Amino acid sequence: MTSFIHNWLRSDIQAISAYHVPKAQKMIKLDAMESPFVLDESLLERYIQHLAAQPINRYPDPSAEAVLTPLRELMDIDNDFGVLLGNGSDELIQLLALACRPGDTILSVEPSFVMYEMIAKFTHLNYQGVALDDNFELDVEAFLAAINTHQPKLVFIAYPNNPTGNSFERADIQRIIEAAGDALVVLDEAYYAYAQDSFLPDVARYDNLVVLRTVSKIGFAGLRLGLMVGAQNTIDELNKLRLPYNINMLTQAAAEFLLDQGEMIERNAQVVISERAKLAEALSNISALQVYPSQANFILFKAPDAQALFEALTQNGILIKNLSQAPGLNNCLRVTVGAPKENQAFMSVLETHYG
Ligand SMILES: *Cc1c(COP(=O)(O)O)cnc(C)c1O
């Protein structure tokens, strides 16, 4: 018997497998690039009072002014640049796709962030991915050729890249922006806090460049707050596509309070960066593993027996991301850098497994 929805729904959507989020009850959660840090006791009371004072019977401020001011300060965003807020940067990726005509092309690299391709499908766009090389480096000549062949409307580059963790060469990305011509180039800097370089200042130089960021990877994944930074007139036009009130009142209030804690955010990022170095070193000491360099708050590594290792970790209450079945990521696993104790627990399972 065919159900109603099977007759009703677009066949290309039926063919997509749903974005899967595994249950992680009571596990050490090192699968989703979340920050391991919770709010300090000393902040909690003021935070709760701030949230409780919100007039929840009213619609939120449609322009979310209270968020923009501390966000510009925290991320050092030039006052000449426009900022568009989204319910997570995922929503802004979707908004950019909605601005295209059906049949336009999104170009990115493979492997990269899976939402680029999923959203392209939802919105009747073509998706083309240019393969990274064996070390997950960008093949810039192949990418430039793909721009020529596919004439993309949107180019997405995650900088640093997810799930590989590396940042591509700045000069290569500049060549892509300059060669992209009519395409809007989107540099997705979800991991900016853990990276050495950023294209945010370059927004002043290139009118076909926008930069995406999010607070998800710096401690506030629960808020669902992302941003797009671009030339003011670019942002003004794209803002027409944003649903009114897309940033809810509690997110606005929480962000207003939390983004003001610049020192705490910076301190936590520094802990993650130093833990990343320790974790990379410990992983490299296991000769069976191949460890890839990271500018993000996670590390990609290749294990000869990825599935078995993943299961050993799960049995020990540790959840990471098993990418070993994904195209181009044969036997690869991705571990988020956690708190020191979590990373030690992770390493001790690995050391036993390969010991
Ligand atoms: C995590 C991630 C995002 C999603 O960010 P949200 O703001 O949580 O939607 C976007 N891009 C990349 C590359 C990511 O890794």
The ligand as a MOL file (V3000), in Angstrom:
LIG
                    3D

  0  0  0     0  0            999 V3000
M  V30 BEGIN CTAB
M  V30 COUNTS 15 15 0 0 0
M  V30 BEGIN ATOM
M  V30 1 C 28.6690 23.5410 12.1390 0
M  V30 2 C 28.7700 24.1890 10.8180 0
M  V30 3 C 27.7840 25.0770 10.3740 0
M  V30 4 C 26.4430 25.1710 11.0360 0
M  V30 5 O 26.3600 26.1450 11.9260 0
M  V30 6 P 24.9800 26.4820 12.6520 0
M  V30 7 O 25.1650 27.9240 12.9190 0
M  V30 8 O 24.9460 25.6310 13.8790 0
M  V30 9 O 23.8410 26.2150 11.7280 0
M  V30 10 C 27.9850 25.7440 9.1790 0
M  V30 11 N 29.0770 25.5140 8.4440 0
M  V30 12 C 30.0280 24.6490 8.8160 0
M  V30 13 C 31.2160 24.4300 7.9610 0
M  V30 14 C 29.8910 23.9560 10.0030 0
M  V30 15 O 30.8080 23.0370 10.3440 0
M  V30 END ATOM
M  V30 BEGIN BOND
M  V30 1 1 1 2
M  V30 2 1 2 3
M  V30 3 2 2 14
M  V30 4 1 3 4
M  V30 5 2 3 10
M  V30 6 1 4 5
M  V30 7 1 5 6
M  V30 8 2 6 7
M  V30 9 1 6 8
M  V30 10 1 6 9
M  V30 11 1 10 11
M  V30 12 2 11 12
M  V30 13 1 12 13
M  V30 14 1 12 14
M  V30 15 1 14 15
M  V30 END BOND
M  V30 END CTAB
M  END
